[in-house]
Amino acid sequence: MTSDDRKPPGGELGRQPHLIPGQMGRRLYSMAALAERIEAAFIEEYGLDSPALRQADTPASRLKLVLGTTDYVLAVESVQLAAPEKADLVSRVYSDLFGYGPLDALFLDERVTTIALEGADQASVRYGHADLSALGAIFQDEKHLRRVLKRLLLDAGAEMRDDQPYIETGLQVGDRPVCINLMSPPVTLRLTADIRVHPASPPDANSLIENGFWTAQASTLLKALAASSYGLIVVGEPESGKTTLLGLLAGWLPQPERALAVERAGELRLPPGVERLAARWPVGDAPGISFGEQIGRALALRPGCLLLDEVRADEPLTIAPLLTMPDAPRLIWSFRGPIFEKRLSSALGMLARRADMSQSEEMVRALYRRLPFVVTVNRLNGALRLWSVGEWQFKHSPDYPTYVPLMRVEGGALRLTGERPALELDLPESFWE
């Protein structure tokens, strides 16, 4: 098996083995069996925490140890490999011992933005913002899949455990922020994972113009919103660009040192000065800290601006203090929800009412007043788009606002609607003409 053979499309890694003769031709080995044999020999020699391993504190030094064990096993088993096959084998063993197995190559591929795993037999990837593409089986078996996911979770400060069938956490793999959503039985029939992989370098305003996410006019409007004192909410479905946009807005805040971010998985790219509090999962006997608990900790620090990534409709109690406290900080949220006006109004209204059913209508009014501006994002036809920018305006009633779009996609183009904001923004009159 060459290095090209290990790269999907077919994805039958280890499922249709190429057999290699050993022991003077009397025995056949698959590459998977050789890899397992080398891994077992390596662990037998070095263990999981030996002086030799601790001393090998660089990838090059660890690779040297793996190469030595590989040469030993190949000699003992009388296996002859071509140079590319041997390099592929060493890389595979190294990934399984020190990396994330077959996921390593996907993390290195800048085109990959999502990795979806459904058991050991089904893997898919998203290149850019296109639909998922099937890879087939990239893991040997369920045990192999579980071992790799356990290592990912461990490096993210979490652990796979029976009392926690759903985990959302994040880590840095190389230069790329990675978010892991893992579900295991009884929530699902099989162990599944949805892994979001962000680019090594976040996009800036100009690159978003170039790739069609927004226009220069939209960028100017969003900068004015970020520089204002008003709250705003970024809305979209999963993988629509909410976190990316929220991070960009954070970089435009007038006083970033007075801002604080609360996150689920630590995916935000934050500017210097913005403190981060992320949800933590229980590990061993150490308790976890939920998203809602971190919001409480953030409020105790009395920030000038509180960024939340992301608010969800199934956790209404987490946002109750933000709508009831008299001196709440400026709020900038990302919210997983629908982008079209009627459904968005219904989703936000339900979220606010469920935050405190005893004063449901007051909570709805508080949400609209504290988050007057709405920015929606969408993934459509393999591309992310800024879909609309709007404002809740109390035009006809002091109690219930009307959603007024200031900018939105019409006829395939993002343009101003002709409406003006009720709240003053630092933009010249010519901007709206």
ABEGO torsion letter per residue (X at the ends): XBAAAABOAAGBBGABBBBBBBGGGABBBBAAAAAAAAAAAAAAAAEABBAAAAABABAAAAAAAAAAAAAAAAAAAGBBBBAAAAAAAAAAAAAAAABAEAAAAAAABAABABBBBBEAABBBBBBEABBBBBAEBABABAAAAAAAAAAAAAAAGBBBBAABABBBBBBBBEABBBBBBBBBOAABABBBBBBBBBBABBBBAAAAAAAGABBAAAAAAAAAAAABABBBBBBEBBGAGAAAAAAAAAAABABAAABBBBBAAGABBBBBGBBBBBBBBBBEABBBBBAAAAAAAAAAAGBABBBBOBBBAABAAAAAAAAABAABBBBBBBBBBBABAAAAAAAAAAAAAAABAABAAAAAAAAAAABABBBBBBBBGGBBBBABBBBBBBAABAABBBBBBABBBBGGBBBBAGBBBABBBBBBAAAAX
